Amino acid sequence: MLNAANTQGIYLNVPSTDWVLLKELIRKFGWQAETREHLLERFVKSRSQKDLLSDEEIMEEVNAVRYGK
C-alpha cells in the first residue's frame, strides 16, 4: 500500500502507444496513476463552494503576487 509520506509525485508525458504498457507496470508495482484531467477534476471537487472571490478581489490578489502591489 502506498503511503503519502514515502511517495514522490511525478508528471510524465507518455506516447499514447506506450500508455497500455505503462498502466500494466503501474498495476504490477501497486503504484497509482492519474491523468492531468483527473488531477484537475480532483482539485476542483476539493475546493469550497462558499466564500467565492469577486473579480476585483481576484485581480487584487494577482496584482499583489505578480507585481507586488
N, CA, C and O atoms as CSV, one atom per row, in Angstrom:
chain,resi,resn,atom,element,x,y,z
A,1,MET,N,N,0.837,-1.182,0.000
A,1,MET,CA,C,0.000,0.000,0.000
A,1,MET,C,C,0.875,1.237,0.000
A,1,MET,O,O,1.874,1.292,0.718
A,2,LEU,N,N,0.513,2.225,-0.794
A,2,LEU,CA,C,1.291,3.451,-0.882
A,2,LEU,C,C,0.991,4.353,0.305
A,2,LEU,O,O,-0.152,4.489,0.740
A,3,ASN,N,N,2.050,4.962,0.812
A,3,ASN,CA,C,1.934,5.900,1.916
A,3,ASN,C,C,2.403,7.256,1.404
A,3,ASN,O,O,3.483,7.359,0.822
A,4,ALA,N,N,1.599,8.294,1.615
A,4,ALA,CA,C,1.933,9.618,1.091
A,4,ALA,C,C,3.268,10.121,1.629
A,4,ALA,O,O,3.924,10.930,0.973
A,5,ALA,N,N,3.679,9.663,2.797
A,5,ALA,CA,C,4.937,10.119,3.384
A,5,ALA,C,C,6.153,9.587,2.636
A,5,ALA,O,O,7.220,10.201,2.680
A,6,ASN,N,N,6.013,8.475,1.962
A,6,ASN,CA,C,7.189,7.906,1.277
A,6,ASN,C,C,6.978,7.765,-0.228
A,6,ASN,O,O,7.530,6.855,-0.846
A,7,THR,N,N,6.197,8.644,-0.815
A,7,THR,CA,C,5.994,8.608,-2.259
A,7,THR,C,C,6.475,9.913,-2.882
A,7,THR,O,O,6.562,10.943,-2.214
A,8,GLN,N,N,6.779,9.851,-4.151
A,8,GLN,CA,C,7.198,11.024,-4.912
A,8,GLN,C,C,6.257,11.176,-6.091
A,8,GLN,O,O,6.143,10.267,-6.913
A,9,GLY,N,N,5.585,12.307,-6.184
A,9,GLY,CA,C,4.701,12.569,-7.309
A,9,GLY,C,C,5.500,13.059,-8.503
A,9,GLY,O,O,6.405,13.879,-8.351
A,10,ILE,N,N,5.179,12.570,-9.673
A,10,ILE,CA,C,5.855,12.993,-10.899
A,10,ILE,C,C,4.828,13.185,-11.999
A,10,ILE,O,O,3.694,12.719,-11.890
A,11,TYR,N,N,5.223,13.860,-13.039
A,11,TYR,CA,C,4.369,14.017,-14.203
A,11,TYR,C,C,5.142,13.550,-15.422
A,11,TYR,O,O,6.249,14.027,-15.669
A,12,LEU,N,N,4.590,12.643,-16.175
A,12,LEU,CA,C,5.237,12.095,-17.370
A,12,LEU,C,C,4.386,12.375,-18.601
A,12,LEU,O,O,3.157,12.316,-18.549
A,13,ASN,N,N,5.044,12.675,-19.691
A,13,ASN,CA,C,4.387,12.710,-20.989
A,13,ASN,C,C,4.722,11.398,-21.671
A,13,ASN,O,O,5.879,11.144,-22.006
A,14,VAL,N,N,3.718,10.570,-21.877
A,14,VAL,CA,C,3.918,9.235,-22.431
A,14,VAL,C,C,3.162,9.136,-23.753
A,14,VAL,O,O,1.997,9.525,-23.836
A,15,PRO,N,N,3.816,8.622,-24.773
A,15,PRO,CA,C,3.104,8.423,-26.043
A,15,PRO,C,C,1.882,7.510,-25.831
A,15,PRO,O,O,1.927,6.560,-25.050
A,16,SER,N,N,0.831,7.814,-26.524
A,16,SER,CA,C,-0.401,7.031,-26.395
A,16,SER,C,C,-0.165,5.551,-26.647
A,16,SER,O,O,-0.808,4.701,-26.031
A,17,THR,N,N,0.747,5.248,-27.542
A,17,THR,CA,C,1.007,3.840,-27.866
A,17,THR,C,C,1.667,3.097,-26.705
A,17,THR,O,O,1.562,1.873,-26.625
A,18,ASP,N,N,2.338,3.803,-25.815
A,18,ASP,CA,C,3.010,3.179,-24.665
A,18,ASP,C,C,2.165,3.195,-23.397
A,18,ASP,O,O,2.553,2.597,-22.393
A,19,TRP,N,N,1.029,3.861,-23.425
A,19,TRP,CA,C,0.210,4.015,-22.220
A,19,TRP,C,C,-0.263,2.671,-21.675
A,19,TRP,O,O,-0.292,2.479,-20.459
A,20,VAL,N,N,-0.628,1.754,-22.536
A,20,VAL,CA,C,-1.099,0.437,-22.092
A,20,VAL,C,C,0.010,-0.286,-21.318
A,20,VAL,O,O,-0.244,-0.859,-20.258
A,21,LEU,N,N,1.228,-0.258,-21.845
A,21,LEU,CA,C,2.365,-0.885,-21.166
A,21,LEU,C,C,2.623,-0.212,-19.818
A,21,LEU,O,O,2.830,-0.895,-18.815
A,22,LEU,N,N,2.611,1.096,-19.789
A,22,LEU,CA,C,2.855,1.807,-18.533
A,22,LEU,C,C,1.764,1.505,-17.499
A,22,LEU,O,O,2.065,1.325,-16.319
A,23,LYS,N,N,0.514,1.448,-17.930
A,23,LYS,CA,C,-0.569,1.109,-17.000
A,23,LYS,C,C,-0.373,-0.285,-16.412
A,23,LYS,O,O,-0.662,-0.506,-15.236
A,24,GLU,N,N,0.111,-1.219,-17.214
A,24,GLU,CA,C,0.375,-2.573,-16.728
A,24,GLU,C,C,1.484,-2.564,-15.680
A,24,GLU,O,O,1.365,-3.229,-14.651
A,25,LEU,N,N,2.550,-1.826,-15.926
A,25,LEU,CA,C,3.632,-1.710,-14.937
A,25,LEU,C,C,3.137,-1.054,-13.651
A,25,LEU,O,O,3.486,-1.490,-12.553
A,26,ILE,N,N,2.338,-0.026,-13.785
A,26,ILE,CA,C,1.771,0.661,-12.622
A,26,ILE,C,C,0.951,-0.323,-11.796
A,26,ILE,O,O,1.057,-0.347,-10.570
A,27,ARG,N,N,0.141,-1.127,-12.457
A,27,ARG,CA,C,-0.683,-2.115,-11.752
A,27,ARG,C,C,0.191,-3.149,-11.055
A,27,ARG,O,O,-0.055,-3.486,-9.897
A,28,LYS,N,N,1.210,-3.656,-11.748
A,28,LYS,CA,C,2.068,-4.698,-11.178
A,28,LYS,C,C,2.856,-4.216,-9.970
A,28,LYS,O,O,3.063,-4.975,-9.024
A,29,PHE,N,N,3.293,-2.978,-9.991
A,29,PHE,CA,C,4.064,-2.433,-8.881
A,29,PHE,C,C,3.187,-1.870,-7.763
A,29,PHE,O,O,3.690,-1.527,-6.693
A,30,GLY,N,N,1.883,-1.773,-8.004
A,30,GLY,CA,C,0.974,-1.250,-6.990
A,30,GLY,C,C,1.023,0.267,-6.869
A,30,GLY,O,O,0.647,0.834,-5.844
A,31,TRP,N,N,1.493,0.916,-7.933
A,31,TRP,CA,C,1.556,2.375,-7.944
A,31,TRP,C,C,0.184,2.940,-8.266
A,31,TRP,O,O,-0.759,2.200,-8.542
A,32,GLN,N,N,0.086,4.263,-8.226
A,32,GLN,CA,C,-1.146,4.951,-8.591
A,32,GLN,C,C,-0.844,5.898,-9.738
A,32,GLN,O,O,0.229,6.501,-9.779
A,33,ALA,N,N,-1.773,6.037,-10.665
A,33,ALA,CA,C,-1.604,6.944,-11.801
A,33,ALA,C,C,-2.866,7.757,-11.993
A,33,ALA,O,O,-3.980,7.260,-11.828
A,34,GLU,N,N,-2.670,9.016,-12.345
A,34,GLU,CA,C,-3.775,9.909,-12.663
A,34,GLU,C,C,-3.390,10.722,-13.883
A,34,GLU,O,O,-2.228,11.092,-14.053
A,35,THR,N,N,-4.360,10.997,-14.725
A,35,THR,CA,C,-4.111,11.881,-15.855
A,35,THR,C,C,-4.223,13.327,-15.369
A,35,THR,O,O,-4.719,13.588,-14.273
A,36,ARG,N,N,-3.764,14.242,-16.183
A,36,ARG,CA,C,-3.872,15.661,-15.845
A,36,ARG,C,C,-5.335,16.035,-15.612
A,36,ARG,O,O,-5.648,16.824,-14.720
A,37,GLU,N,N,-6.216,15.468,-16.412
A,37,GLU,CA,C,-7.642,15.761,-16.275
A,37,GLU,C,C,-8.174,15.266,-14.929
A,37,GLU,O,O,-8.968,15.950,-14.284
A,38,HIS,N,N,-7.730,14.059,-14.501
A,38,HIS,CA,C,-8.164,13.531,-13.208
A,38,HIS,C,C,-7.656,14.399,-12.066
A,38,HIS,O,O,-8.382,14.641,-11.102
A,39,LEU,N,N,-6.414,14.871,-12.165
A,39,LEU,CA,C,-5.864,15.748,-11.127
A,39,LEU,C,C,-6.665,17.043,-11.033
A,39,LEU,O,O,-6.990,17.497,-9.936
A,40,LEU,N,N,-6.979,17.633,-12.174
A,40,LEU,CA,C,-7.751,18.859,-12.194
A,40,LEU,C,C,-9.149,18.635,-11.632
A,40,LEU,O,O,-9.647,19.448,-10.852
A,41,GLU,N,N,-9.774,17.549,-12.022
A,41,GLU,CA,C,-11.116,17.233,-11.530
A,41,GLU,C,C,-11.105,17.043,-10.013
A,41,GLU,O,O,-12.000,17.526,-9.320
A,42,ARG,N,N,-10.096,16.342,-9.499
A,42,ARG,CA,C,-9.991,16.127,-8.059
A,42,ARG,C,C,-9.778,17.452,-7.329
A,42,ARG,O,O,-10.351,17.676,-6.263
A,43,PHE,N,N,-8.956,18.327,-7.902
A,43,PHE,CA,C,-8.721,19.643,-7.304
A,43,PHE,C,C,-10.002,20.463,-7.263
A,43,PHE,O,O,-10.335,21.053,-6.235
A,44,VAL,N,N,-10.719,20.501,-8.377
A,44,VAL,CA,C,-11.959,21.289,-8.444
A,44,VAL,C,C,-12.971,20.777,-7.422
A,44,VAL,O,O,-13.635,21.575,-6.761
A,45,LYS,N,N,-13.099,19.467,-7.285
A,45,LYS,CA,C,-14.045,18.901,-6.329
A,45,LYS,C,C,-13.650,19.204,-4.884
A,45,LYS,O,O,-14.507,19.268,-4.002
A,46,SER,N,N,-12.347,19.391,-4.645
A,46,SER,CA,C,-11.880,19.636,-3.278
A,46,SER,C,C,-12.071,21.086,-2.842
A,46,SER,O,O,-11.954,21.390,-1.654
A,47,ARG,N,N,-12.358,21.973,-3.770
A,47,ARG,CA,C,-12.485,23.392,-3.461
A,47,ARG,C,C,-13.824,23.683,-2.790
A,47,ARG,O,O,-14.842,23.065,-3.103
A,48,SER,N,N,-13.801,24.615,-1.882
A,48,SER,CA,C,-15.009,25.032,-1.179
A,48,SER,C,C,-15.917,25.788,-2.143
A,48,SER,O,O,-15.445,26.533,-3.001
A,49,GLN,N,N,-17.204,25.590,-1.992
A,49,GLN,CA,C,-18.169,26.279,-2.836
A,49,GLN,C,C,-18.622,27.600,-2.220
A,49,GLN,O,O,-19.342,28.363,-2.863
A,50,LYS,N,N,-18.214,27.877,-0.999
A,50,LYS,CA,C,-18.600,29.126,-0.350
A,50,LYS,C,C,-17.412,30.078,-0.315
A,50,LYS,O,O,-16.281,29.686,-0.601
A,51,ASP,N,N,-17.675,31.308,0.032
A,51,ASP,CA,C,-16.650,32.334,0.128
A,51,ASP,C,C,-15.918,32.535,-1.197
A,51,ASP,O,O,-14.693,32.647,-1.227
A,52,LEU,N,N,-16.675,32.579,-2.284
A,52,LEU,CA,C,-16.067,32.818,-3.585
A,52,LEU,C,C,-15.612,34.264,-3.684
A,52,LEU,O,O,-16.247,35.158,-3.124
A,53,LEU,N,N,-14.524,34.496,-4.385
A,53,LEU,CA,C,-13.968,35.829,-4.535
A,53,LEU,C,C,-14.630,36.563,-5.698
A,53,LEU,O,O,-15.054,35.956,-6.681
A,54,SER,N,N,-14.704,37.878,-5.558
A,54,SER,CA,C,-15.209,38.691,-6.659
A,54,SER,C,C,-14.093,38.888,-7.677
A,54,SER,O,O,-12.930,38.603,-7.390
A,55,ASP,N,N,-14.442,39.372,-8.863
A,55,ASP,CA,C,-13.443,39.642,-9.892
A,55,ASP,C,C,-12.414,40.653,-9.395
A,55,ASP,O,O,-11.223,40.528,-9.679
A,56,GLU,N,N,-12.883,41.658,-8.648
A,56,GLU,CA,C,-11.980,42.679,-8.123
A,56,GLU,C,C,-10.995,42.073,-7.123
A,56,GLU,O,O,-9.810,42.407,-7.138
A,57,GLU,N,N,-11.480,41.189,-6.258
A,57,GLU,CA,C,-10.597,40.551,-5.286
A,57,GLU,C,C,-9.564,39.655,-5.970
A,57,GLU,O,O,-8.414,39.585,-5.537
A,58,ILE,N,N,-9.970,38.985,-7.018
A,58,ILE,CA,C,-9.039,38.139,-7.770
A,58,ILE,C,C,-7.954,39.004,-8.405
A,58,ILE,O,O,-6.772,38.667,-8.334
A,59,MET,N,N,-8.347,40.120,-9.027
A,59,MET,CA,C,-7.370,40.996,-9.663
A,59,MET,C,C,-6.433,41.623,-8.632
A,59,MET,O,O,-5.245,41.791,-8.908
A,60,GLU,N,N,-6.943,41.970,-7.454
A,60,GLU,CA,C,-6.085,42.498,-6.392
A,60,GLU,C,C,-5.039,41.461,-5.988
A,60,GLU,O,O,-3.871,41.798,-5.790
A,61,GLU,N,N,-5.452,40.214,-5.866
A,61,GLU,CA,C,-4.527,39.147,-5.486
A,61,GLU,C,C,-3.488,38.912,-6.584
A,61,GLU,O,O,-2.303,38.749,-6.293
A,62,VAL,N,N,-3.925,38.894,-7.829
A,62,VAL,CA,C,-3.000,38.705,-8.946
A,62,VAL,C,C,-1.971,39.844,-8.972
A,62,VAL,O,O,-0.773,39.603,-9.117
A,63,ASN,N,N,-2.446,41.074,-8.832
A,63,ASN,CA,C,-1.531,42.216,-8.833
A,63,ASN,C,C,-0.571,42.167,-7.651
A,63,ASN,O,O,0.605,42.501,-7.798
A,64,ALA,N,N,-1.050,41.759,-6.493
A,64,ALA,CA,C,-0.187,41.675,-5.313
A,64,ALA,C,C,0.904,40.633,-5.494
A,64,ALA,O,O,2.056,40.871,-5.130
A,65,VAL,N,N,0.554,39.484,-6.052
A,65,VAL,CA,C,1.533,38.417,-6.229
A,65,VAL,C,C,2.461,38.715,-7.398
A,65,VAL,O,O,3.678,38.568,-7.287
A,66,ARG,N,N,1.891,39.127,-8.499
A,66,ARG,CA,C,2.690,39.301,-9.709
A,66,ARG,C,C,3.504,40.593,-9.701
A,66,ARG,O,O,4.651,40.618,-10.147
A,67,TYR,N,N,2.901,41.659,-9.192
A,67,TYR,CA,C,3.545,42.974,-9.300
A,67,TYR,C,C,3.921,43.572,-7.954
A,67,TYR,O,O,4.488,44.663,-7.900
A,68,GLY,N,N,3.619,42.883,-6.881
A,68,GLY,CA,C,3.956,43.380,-5.557
A,68,GLY,C,C,3.180,44.621,-5.168
A,68,GLY,O,O,3.665,45.441,-4.388
A,69,LYS,N,N,1.967,44.768,-5.712
A,69,LYS,CA,C,1.132,45.950,-5.428
A,69,LYS,C,C,0.087,45.623,-4.403
A,69,LYS,O,O,-0.709,46.488,-4.035
